[in-house]
Amino acid sequence: MIKFGKGNLATPKQMRPVYIVAAGMSDFKKHYPEKKTEELAVEAFRMLALENGLKVDGIQELKRHIHTCFYGHFADHFGDQLLGESVIHDRLGLDPMGNCGVKTGGATGGSTIWMAANAIASGYSDCALAMGWERMDEVDTWTGNHYIATAADKDYETELGHIYTGYYALMAQRYWKTFGKSSPKFRRTMSKISVKNHGYACSNPFAQAPARITVEDVEKSPIVADPLRFYDACLMSVGVAAVLLCDEETAYKLSAHPIRLWIGAGSHTLRTADRRIMDIPLLPNEENNKDVLKLYAGLKGGKNKERYPGFTGFLAARMAAYYAYHMTGIVDPCEELDLVELHDAFTISDIQTYEDIGLRPYSMGPDYIESGDAYLKVPEDGTFPKSLAGKKGRLPSNLSGGLIGNMHAVGATGIMQVGELLWQLQGKWAHFHARPEMWERFGKKKPKDFVNLQVPNAKRGLAISHAGVGSHVTCTILMNPKSVIKK
């Protein structure tokens, strides 16, 4: 385990600014027998090229700008196709431009953007495509879970837990025991996350599992691994997402509203039993906060018995956020960001991430939900105090529906999150979500209880892409160029 030196904690530098100008997606489903992955990729690319207001005369003109392509998909097993990135690259008609496949488990989408952003920042490319997908419907659910579980350490963890729900159930139990949270109260907080994300998915035409459910519905759903139930878990999905990154000159040549992009990445041991007691980097909003420091055992004055990072937190997320915050000048994410898209693979992992990226102090993650901060508008359904009901939260999360309500087509997930942020910051959320023709395109009808989820005057957003039990994490931050923080 590393003992941090100056080089380890150096703030990453972009040799030149990176911009994101467009996004495109297929819709997301549990099963998609009527279309090949390549067809879905073409649909996502067409949306990116033709429906983002780019200043190009069609797809062929846009292709003339693209220099490098990065493709992410988690598991070759699902589609029974090695080098799937080349198949997609061929179908998009982007030969002979260079392309590269990316695989970092559940963080594959974020890592794909990381590679594309580095190509732009370094000067290697002026315009790079980042596209990700997953084909999870050609095997049964149990086999699919087995494939995903083989991204754990097969010599040790796979034999013990076998599916990731088992790993995260242990994390939930450990969290309860370590921080003295009463099980019923903490169980209800997890349920509220599922209700929120399924509910937001009801306003998303791309979403796989929109649902108006209650906390009682969550708590009565079948147990998968105690205490996690059916509604606590993310989806297994089929679908594609893509974004286009550019240098500044190309960005403004292609778009009237490009958005700045930064991304940091971190890792932690694949096998959780190998995670050692070690020093941790403090986030900007923790460095001089004595009350926060007391929450971290091992730090001077720390009183918690549980050392961070233990089995209740993700050091990889902390590292990714540490780099991203220092790159962008963000000190207090709840005050300086307008919305976030977090990797809610399970309701417990969502809570853990709140703490890892500084939305709440270590051990106090549930307060992000219970305070109402995570909502665009706090529900008036009796699950929150009347003093909060109907009010706007400080930092809405997962307005797409997240992995629980929208999708988890693994290679596409992190890219979907960033695409959703882009449309929010460009003020184009309604264009891609509210028009009836968007719903009709996917054989759906816009619901009567549709809710406008555009964040008013959104300027800055953050996305977390996460793998396994926190082995790889990326933190992507988007900002309107006029709202870049002056360091």
C-alpha positions as CSV (number, residue, x, y, z in Angstrom):
1,M,0.0,0.0,0.0
2,I,1.3,3.4,-1.0
3,K,2.6,5.9,1.6
4,F,1.6,9.1,-0.1
5,G,4.4,11.3,-1.5
6,K,4.2,14.6,-3.2
7,G,4.0,13.0,-6.6
8,N,1.0,10.8,-5.7
9,L,-1.1,13.7,-4.6
10,A,0.0,16.2,-7.3
11,T,-3.0,17.9,-9.0
12,P,-3.5,16.5,-12.5
13,K,-2.9,19.1,-15.2
14,Q,-4.6,19.5,-18.6
15,M,-2.1,20.9,-21.1
16,R,-5.1,22.6,-22.7
17,P,-8.8,22.8,-21.8
18,V,-11.1,19.9,-22.6
19,Y,-14.7,20.5,-23.8
20,I,-17.8,18.2,-24.2
21,V,-20.1,19.3,-27.0
22,A,-22.6,16.5,-27.7
23,A,-24.1,13.3,-26.3
24,G,-26.3,10.5,-27.7
25,M,-27.9,7.3,-26.4
26,S,-30.1,4.5,-27.3
27,D,-32.9,3.7,-24.9
28,F,-32.2,1.0,-22.3
29,K,-33.9,-2.3,-21.8
30,K,-33.6,-5.6,-20.0
31,H,-34.0,-7.4,-23.3
32,Y,-33.4,-6.1,-26.8
33,P,-33.8,-9.1,-29.1
34,E,-35.0,-7.0,-32.1
35,K,-31.7,-5.0,-32.4
36,K,-28.0,-5.8,-32.6
37,T,-25.6,-3.9,-30.4
38,E,-24.2,-2.3,-33.6
39,E,-27.6,-0.9,-34.5
40,L,-28.0,0.6,-31.0
41,A,-24.5,2.2,-31.4
42,V,-25.5,3.7,-34.7
43,E,-28.7,5.2,-33.1
44,A,-26.7,6.7,-30.3
45,F,-24.1,8.1,-32.7
46,R,-26.9,9.6,-35.0
47,M,-28.4,11.3,-31.9
48,L,-25.0,12.7,-31.0
49,A,-24.4,14.0,-34.5
50,L,-27.8,15.3,-35.5
51,E,-29.7,16.3,-32.4
52,N,-27.3,18.4,-30.3
53,G,-27.4,21.5,-32.5
54,L,-23.9,20.9,-33.8
55,K,-22.8,23.2,-36.6
56,V,-22.2,20.5,-39.1
57,D,-24.1,19.5,-42.2
58,G,-24.8,15.9,-41.3
59,I,-23.0,12.9,-40.0
60,Q,-20.3,12.7,-42.7
61,E,-19.1,16.2,-42.0
62,L,-18.9,15.5,-38.3
63,K,-16.8,12.4,-39.0
64,R,-14.2,14.6,-40.7
65,H,-13.5,16.1,-37.3
66,I,-13.1,12.9,-35.3
67,H,-9.5,11.9,-34.8
68,T,-9.5,9.1,-32.1
69,C,-12.2,6.8,-30.7
70,F,-12.4,5.1,-27.3
71,Y,-14.9,2.3,-26.7
72,G,-15.9,0.8,-23.4
73,H,-17.6,-2.4,-22.7
74,F,-17.2,-4.5,-19.5
75,A,-17.6,-8.1,-20.5
76,D,-16.8,-9.9,-23.8
77,H,-18.7,-12.8,-22.3
78,F,-22.2,-11.3,-22.8
79,G,-22.0,-10.7,-26.5
80,D,-19.6,-13.6,-27.2
81,Q,-17.5,-11.3,-29.2
82,L,-13.8,-10.4,-28.6
83,L,-12.6,-7.0,-29.9
84,G,-16.1,-5.8,-29.9
85,E,-14.8,-2.2,-30.1
86,S,-13.6,-2.9,-33.6
87,V,-16.9,-4.2,-34.7
88,I,-18.6,-1.0,-33.5
89,H,-15.9,1.2,-35.0
90,D,-16.4,-0.6,-38.4
91,R,-20.2,-0.2,-38.2
92,L,-19.9,3.5,-37.5
93,G,-17.7,4.0,-40.5
94,L,-14.8,5.5,-38.6
95,D,-12.0,3.4,-40.0
96,P,-9.1,4.0,-40.4
97,M,-9.1,6.4,-37.3
98,G,-7.3,4.9,-34.3
99,N,-9.5,3.2,-31.7
100,C,-8.9,1.6,-28.3
101,G,-11.1,-0.6,-26.0
102,V,-11.4,0.2,-22.3
103,K,-12.3,-2.1,-19.5
104,T,-12.4,-1.2,-15.8
105,G,-15.5,-3.1,-14.5
106,G,-18.5,-0.9,-13.5
107,A,-16.3,2.2,-14.1
108,T,-15.7,1.4,-17.7
109,G,-17.9,4.3,-19.0
110,G,-16.0,6.8,-16.8
111,S,-12.6,5.4,-17.7
112,T,-13.5,5.6,-21.4
113,I,-14.2,9.3,-21.0
114,W,-10.9,9.6,-18.9
115,M,-8.9,8.2,-21.9
116,A,-10.7,10.4,-24.4
117,A,-10.2,13.5,-22.2
118,N,-6.5,12.7,-21.8
119,A,-6.1,12.5,-25.6
120,I,-7.6,16.0,-25.9
121,A,-5.8,17.5,-23.0
122,S,-2.4,16.2,-24.2
123,G,-2.8,17.5,-27.7
124,Y,-2.9,14.1,-29.3
125,S,-6.4,14.7,-30.7
126,D,-8.6,17.7,-31.2
127,C,-11.8,15.7,-31.3
128,A,-12.4,12.3,-29.7
129,L,-15.4,10.0,-29.5
130,A,-16.1,8.1,-26.2
131,M,-18.8,5.4,-26.6
132,G,-19.8,2.6,-24.3
133,W,-22.3,-0.3,-24.3
134,E,-23.3,-3.6,-22.8
135,R,-25.1,-6.6,-24.1
136,M,-26.5,-8.3,-21.0
137,D,-29.6,-10.1,-22.5
138,E,-27.9,-13.0,-24.3
139,V,-27.6,-15.0,-21.0
140,D,-30.0,-15.6,-18.1
141,T,-29.9,-13.3,-15.1
142,W,-28.0,-15.8,-12.9
143,T,-25.3,-16.3,-15.5
144,G,-25.1,-12.6,-16.0
145,N,-24.5,-12.1,-12.3
146,H,-21.9,-14.8,-12.3
147,Y,-20.0,-13.0,-15.2
148,I,-20.1,-9.7,-13.3
149,A,-18.9,-11.4,-10.1
150,T,-15.8,-12.7,-11.9
151,A,-14.6,-9.1,-11.8
152,A,-13.9,-9.8,-8.1
153,D,-10.9,-11.8,-7.1
154,K,-11.9,-15.2,-8.2
155,D,-9.4,-17.0,-5.9
156,Y,-11.0,-15.5,-2.8
157,E,-14.1,-13.3,-3.0
158,T,-16.0,-14.9,-5.8
159,E,-16.2,-18.2,-3.8
160,L,-17.4,-16.4,-0.7
161,G,-20.0,-14.0,-2.1
162,H,-20.4,-15.0,-5.7
163,I,-22.6,-12.0,-6.6
164,Y,-22.1,-8.4,-5.8
165,T,-25.3,-8.0,-3.9
166,G,-23.7,-10.3,-1.3
167,Y,-20.7,-8.0,-1.0
168,Y,-22.8,-4.9,-0.6
169,A,-25.1,-6.5,1.9
170,L,-22.1,-7.1,4.1
171,M,-21.2,-3.4,3.7
172,A,-24.7,-2.4,4.8
173,Q,-24.4,-4.6,7.8
174,R,-21.0,-3.3,8.7
175,Y,-22.2,0.3,8.3
176,W,-25.0,-0.3,10.7
177,K,-22.7,-1.9,13.3
178,T,-19.9,0.6,13.0
179,F,-21.9,3.8,13.1
180,G,-24.6,2.7,15.5
181,K,-27.4,3.5,13.1
182,S,-30.7,1.9,14.0
183,S,-31.6,-0.7,11.4
184,P,-35.2,0.5,10.8
185,K,-34.2,4.1,10.3
186,F,-31.2,3.3,8.1
187,R,-33.4,0.8,6.2
188,R,-35.9,3.6,5.5
189,T,-33.1,5.9,4.2
190,M,-32.0,3.2,1.7
191,S,-35.7,2.8,0.6
192,K,-36.0,6.5,0.0
193,I,-33.1,6.4,-2.4
194,S,-34.8,3.6,-4.5
195,V,-38.1,5.5,-4.5
196,K,-36.4,8.7,-5.6
197,N,-34.5,7.2,-8.4
198,H,-37.3,5.0,-9.8
199,G,-39.5,8.1,-9.6
200,Y,-37.1,10.3,-11.5
201,A,-36.9,7.6,-14.2
202,C,-40.6,8.2,-14.9
203,S,-39.6,11.4,-16.6
204,N,-36.9,9.8,-18.7
205,P,-37.8,8.3,-22.1
206,F,-34.5,6.3,-22.2
207,A,-35.2,4.6,-18.8
208,Q,-35.6,0.9,-18.3
209,A,-37.4,0.8,-15.0
210,P,-39.6,3.9,-14.3
211,A,-41.9,3.2,-11.3
212,R,-44.0,5.1,-8.8
213,I,-43.2,3.1,-5.7
214,T,-43.3,3.7,-2.0
215,V,-40.8,2.9,0.8
216,E,-43.2,0.1,1.8
217,D,-42.9,-1.3,-1.7
218,V,-39.2,-1.4,-1.4
219,E,-39.2,-3.0,2.1
220,K,-41.7,-5.7,1.0
221,S,-39.8,-6.6,-2.2
222,P,-37.9,-9.9,-2.1
223,I,-34.7,-10.1,-0.2
224,V,-31.7,-10.7,-2.5
225,A,-29.0,-10.6,0.3
226,D,-30.1,-9.4,3.7
227,P,-30.6,-6.4,4.2
228,L,-30.7,-5.6,0.4
229,R,-33.9,-6.2,-1.4
230,F,-35.0,-6.3,-5.0
231,Y,-35.5,-2.6,-5.2
232,D,-32.2,-1.8,-3.6
233,A,-30.3,-3.1,-6.6
234,C,-29.3,-1.7,-10.0
235,L,-30.5,-3.0,-13.3
236,M,-29.0,-5.3,-15.8
237,S,-29.4,-3.5,-19.1
238,V,-28.8,-3.4,-22.9
239,G,-27.9,-0.1,-24.5
240,V,-25.3,2.4,-25.8
241,A,-24.2,5.9,-24.8
242,A,-21.7,8.3,-26.5
243,V,-20.2,11.7,-25.9
244,L,-17.9,13.9,-28.1
245,L,-14.9,15.7,-26.5
246,C,-12.9,18.5,-28.2
247,D,-10.2,21.1,-27.7
248,E,-11.4,24.7,-27.3
249,E,-11.1,25.7,-31.0
250,T,-12.9,22.6,-32.3
251,A,-15.5,22.8,-29.6
252,Y,-16.6,26.3,-30.5
253,K,-16.4,25.4,-34.2
254,L,-18.9,22.6,-33.6
255,S,-21.2,24.0,-30.9
256,A,-22.6,27.3,-29.6
257,H,-22.7,25.9,-26.1
258,P,-19.7,23.7,-25.3
259,I,-19.1,22.7,-21.7
260,R,-15.8,22.4,-19.9
261,L,-14.8,18.9,-18.6
262,W,-12.3,17.6,-16.1
263,I,-11.9,14.1,-14.8
264,G,-9.9,12.4,-12.0
265,A,-9.5,8.7,-11.3
266,G,-8.6,6.5,-8.4
267,S,-8.3,2.8,-7.5
268,H,-8.2,0.5,-4.5
269,T,-7.4,-3.2,-4.1
270,L,-9.6,-5.5,-6.0
271,R,-9.8,-7.8,-2.9
272,T,-11.3,-5.9,0.0
273,A,-9.5,-8.1,2.5
274,D,-6.2,-6.6,1.2
275,R,-7.2,-3.0,2.1
276,R,-4.8,-1.8,4.8
277,I,-4.9,0.9,7.4
278,M,-3.2,3.9,5.8
279,D,-3.2,7.7,5.7
280,I,-5.9,9.3,3.5
281,P,-6.0,12.5,1.6
282,L,-8.4,15.0,3.0
283,L,-10.8,16.7,0.7
284,P,-10.8,20.5,0.5
285,N,-13.9,20.9,2.7
286,E,-12.3,18.6,5.3
287,E,-8.8,20.0,5.7
288,N,-9.5,22.6,8.3
289,N,-12.7,21.3,9.8
290,K,-11.8,19.9,13.3
291,D,-15.3,18.4,13.8
292,V,-14.9,16.4,10.6
293,L,-11.3,15.3,11.4
294,K,-12.6,13.7,14.6
295,L,-14.7,11.3,12.5
296,Y,-11.6,9.7,11.0
297,A,-9.8,7.2,13.3
298,G,-6.1,7.3,13.0
299,L,-6.0,11.0,12.3
300,K,-4.9,13.3,15.1
301,G,-7.9,13.6,17.4
302,G,-9.9,11.0,15.5
303,K,-12.3,9.0,17.7
304,N,-14.0,6.5,15.4
305,K,-13.1,2.9,15.9
306,E,-13.4,2.2,12.2
307,R,-10.4,3.2,10.2
308,Y,-11.1,4.8,6.9
309,P,-10.9,3.3,4.4
310,G,-12.5,0.2,5.9
311,F,-15.4,-1.8,4.7
312,T,-17.7,1.2,4.9
313,G,-16.0,3.5,2.4
314,F,-14.4,3.7,-1.0
315,L,-10.9,5.2,-1.1
316,A,-10.9,5.1,-4.9
317,A,-13.9,7.5,-4.9
318,R,-12.1,9.8,-2.5
319,M,-8.9,9.8,-4.7
320,A,-10.9,10.5,-7.8
321,A,-12.8,13.4,-6.1
322,Y,-9.6,14.7,-4.5
323,Y,-8.0,15.0,-8.0
324,A,-11.1,16.5,-9.6
325,Y,-11.8,19.0,-6.9
326,H,-8.2,20.3,-7.0
327,M,-8.3,20.4,-10.8
328,T,-11.4,22.6,-10.7
329,G,-11.0,24.6,-7.5
330,I,-14.1,23.1,-5.9
331,V,-14.0,23.3,-2.1
332,D,-17.6,22.6,-1.0
333,P,-19.4,20.4,-3.5
334,C,-22.9,21.0,-1.9
335,E,-22.5,24.7,-2.4
336,E,-20.6,24.9,-5.7
337,L,-22.3,22.1,-7.7
338,D,-25.8,22.2,-9.0
339,L,-26.5,18.5,-9.5
340,V,-24.7,15.1,-9.4
341,E,-25.1,11.7,-11.0
342,L,-23.8,9.0,-8.6
343,H,-23.2,5.3,-9.1
344,D,-26.1,3.9,-7.2
345,A,-25.3,0.2,-8.0
346,F,-27.0,-0.4,-4.6
347,T,-28.7,1.9,-2.2
348,I,-25.9,1.3,0.3
349,S,-23.2,2.2,-2.2
350,D,-24.9,5.4,-2.9
351,I,-24.8,6.4,0.8
352,Q,-21.1,5.4,1.0
353,T,-20.3,7.6,-1.9
354,Y,-21.9,10.6,-0.3
355,E,-19.2,10.4,2.3
356,D,-16.3,9.6,0.0
357,I,-16.8,12.6,-2.2
358,G,-17.5,15.0,0.6
359,L,-21.3,15.6,0.4
360,R,-21.5,14.6,4.0
361,P,-18.8,13.8,6.6
362,Y,-17.7,10.2,7.1
363,S,-20.4,8.2,9.0
364,M,-23.1,10.8,8.2
365,G,-24.1,9.9,4.7
366,P,-27.8,9.3,5.4
367,D,-28.3,12.9,6.2
368,Y,-27.8,13.8,2.5
369,I,-31.1,12.1,1.9
370,E,-32.9,12.9,5.1
371,S,-32.1,16.6,4.8
372,G,-33.8,16.8,1.4
373,D,-30.6,18.0,-0.3
374,A,-30.6,15.1,-2.8
375,Y,-34.0,16.1,-4.3
376,L,-34.9,18.6,-7.0
377,K,-38.1,19.0,-4.9
378,V,-38.6,17.3,-1.6
379,P,-41.6,14.9,-1.8
380,E,-44.8,15.8,-0.1
381,D,-45.8,12.2,0.5
382,G,-45.4,12.1,4.3
383,T,-42.0,10.5,4.3
384,F,-40.3,13.9,5.1
385,P,-41.1,16.5,7.8
386,K,-43.6,19.1,6.7
387,S,-40.9,21.7,7.1
388,L,-39.0,20.2,4.2
389,A,-41.9,19.0,1.9
390,G,-42.0,20.8,-1.4
391,K,-38.7,22.6,-1.0
392,K,-35.8,22.5,-3.5
393,G,-32.8,20.4,-2.3
394,R,-29.3,22.0,-2.4
395,L,-27.8,19.3,-4.7
396,P,-30.2,17.1,-6.6
397,S,-28.8,13.6,-7.4
398,N,-29.6,11.1,-10.1
399,L,-32.3,13.0,-11.9
400,S,-31.8,10.5,-14.8
401,G,-33.0,7.7,-12.5
402,G,-29.5,6.5,-11.9
403,L,-28.5,2.8,-12.2
404,I,-31.5,1.8,-10.1
405,G,-34.2,3.5,-12.2
406,N,-32.6,4.2,-15.6
407,M,-30.0,1.6,-16.6
408,H,-26.8,-0.2,-15.9
409,A,-25.6,-1.2,-19.3
410,V,-22.1,-1.3,-17.7
411,G,-19.9,0.1,-20.4
412,A,-22.4,2.8,-21.2
413,T,-23.3,3.8,-17.6
414,G,-20.6,6.4,-16.8
415,I,-21.1,7.9,-20.3
416,M,-24.9,8.2,-19.8
417,Q,-24.3,10.0,-16.6
418,V,-22.0,12.6,-18.2
419,G,-24.4,13.0,-21.2
420,E,-27.3,13.7,-18.8
421,L,-25.1,16.4,-17.1
422,L,-24.3,17.9,-20.4
423,W,-27.9,18.3,-21.4
424,Q,-28.7,19.8,-18.0
425,L,-25.9,22.4,-18.2
426,Q,-26.8,23.3,-21.8
427,G,-30.4,23.8,-20.8
428,K,-31.4,21.0,-23.2
429,W,-32.9,18.5,-20.8
430,A,-36.4,19.1,-22.0
431,H,-35.4,18.7,-25.6
432,F,-34.2,15.1,-24.9
433,H,-36.8,14.2,-22.3
434,A,-40.0,16.2,-22.5
435,R,-40.9,16.1,-26.2
436,P,-43.6,13.5,-26.9
437,E,-41.7,12.4,-30.1
438,M,-38.8,11.3,-27.9
439,W,-41.1,8.9,-26.1
440,E,-42.7,7.7,-29.3
441,R,-39.3,6.9,-30.8
442,F,-38.9,4.2,-28.2
443,G,-42.5,2.9,-28.4
444,K,-43.5,4.7,-25.2
445,K,-46.1,7.3,-24.3
446,K,-45.1,10.3,-22.3
447,P,-46.7,9.8,-18.9
448,K,-49.4,12.2,-17.6
449,D,-47.5,12.7,-14.4
450,F,-44.3,13.7,-16.2
451,V,-42.2,16.1,-14.2
452,N,-39.8,18.7,-15.6
453,L,-36.5,17.8,-14.0
454,Q,-34.4,20.6,-15.6
455,V,-32.3,22.1,-12.8
456,P,-32.9,25.9,-13.1
457,N,-29.8,27.8,-14.2
458,A,-27.5,24.7,-13.8
459,K,-23.9,25.7,-14.1
460,R,-21.8,22.8,-12.7
461,G,-22.3,19.1,-12.3
462,L,-20.4,15.9,-11.2
463,A,-20.6,12.3,-12.1
464,I,-19.1,9.3,-10.3
465,S,-18.4,6.1,-12.2
466,H,-17.6,3.1,-9.9
467,A,-16.4,-0.5,-10.3
468,G,-16.8,-3.6,-8.2
469,V,-16.6,-2.8,-4.5
470,G,-14.6,0.3,-5.2
471,S,-11.7,-1.0,-7.2
472,H,-11.8,1.8,-9.9
473,V,-13.6,5.1,-9.7
474,T,-13.7,8.2,-11.9
475,C,-15.0,11.6,-11.0
476,T,-16.0,13.8,-13.9
477,I,-16.9,17.5,-13.4
478,L,-18.6,19.6,-16.0
479,M,-18.9,23.4,-15.9
480,N,-20.4,26.1,-18.0
481,P,-17.3,28.0,-19.3
482,K,-18.7,31.2,-17.8
483,S,-18.9,29.5,-14.4
484,V,-15.4,28.1,-14.2
485,I,-14.1,28.6,-10.7
486,K,-11.2,31.0,-10.5
487,K,-8.5,29.3,-8.4
